[in-house]
């Protein structure tokens, strides 16, 4: 499966647009890691617990999007984008979306 953030696949021609595919997840860190992150927020610097959480969330959302494209028998997903939003303190939603296509 080709996944790209461009509107085309280099060297390939799009035969058919299959539609929007998306995958999402909502994740939160444990109380202990949330507490450590809160302390880092006061002291400054990278909040590694949330960096890790968002990286994991991107991978889960990407896999779910890819799984949906495979069910449509897509060859590629083009114009892929990510979006995140805060759900509550310490929890965030990650959404991956793009257009599933068949290639010639």
GIFEN-V784875 format. One record per residue. N is the residue number from 1. RES is the residue in one letter. SS is DSSP state (~ for helix, > for strand, _ for the rest). Layout:
N,RES,SS
N,RES,SS
This chain:
1,X,_
2,X,>
3,X,>
4,X,_
5,X,_
6,X,_
7,X,_
8,X,_
9,X,_
10,X,_
11,X,_
12,X,_
13,X,_
14,X,>
15,X,>
16,X,>
17,X,>
18,X,>
19,X,>
20,X,>
21,X,>
22,X,>
23,X,>
24,X,>
25,X,>
26,X,>
27,X,>
28,X,>
29,X,_
30,X,_
31,X,~
32,X,~
33,X,~
34,X,~
35,X,~
36,X,~
37,X,~
38,X,~
39,X,~
40,X,~
41,X,~
42,X,~
43,X,~
44,X,_
45,X,_
46,X,_
47,X,_
48,X,~
49,X,~
50,X,~
51,X,~
52,X,~
53,X,~
54,X,~
55,X,~
56,X,~
57,X,~
58,X,~
59,X,~
60,X,~
61,X,~
62,X,~
63,X,~
64,X,~
65,X,~
66,X,~
67,X,~
68,X,~
69,X,~
70,X,~
71,X,~
72,X,_
73,X,_
74,X,_
75,X,_
76,X,>
77,X,>
78,X,>
79,X,>
80,X,>
81,X,>
82,X,>
83,X,>
84,X,>
85,X,>
86,X,>
87,X,>
88,X,>
89,X,_
90,X,_
91,X,>
92,X,>
93,X,>
94,X,>
95,X,>
96,X,>
97,X,>
98,X,>
99,X,>
100,X,>
101,X,>
102,X,>
103,X,>
104,X,_
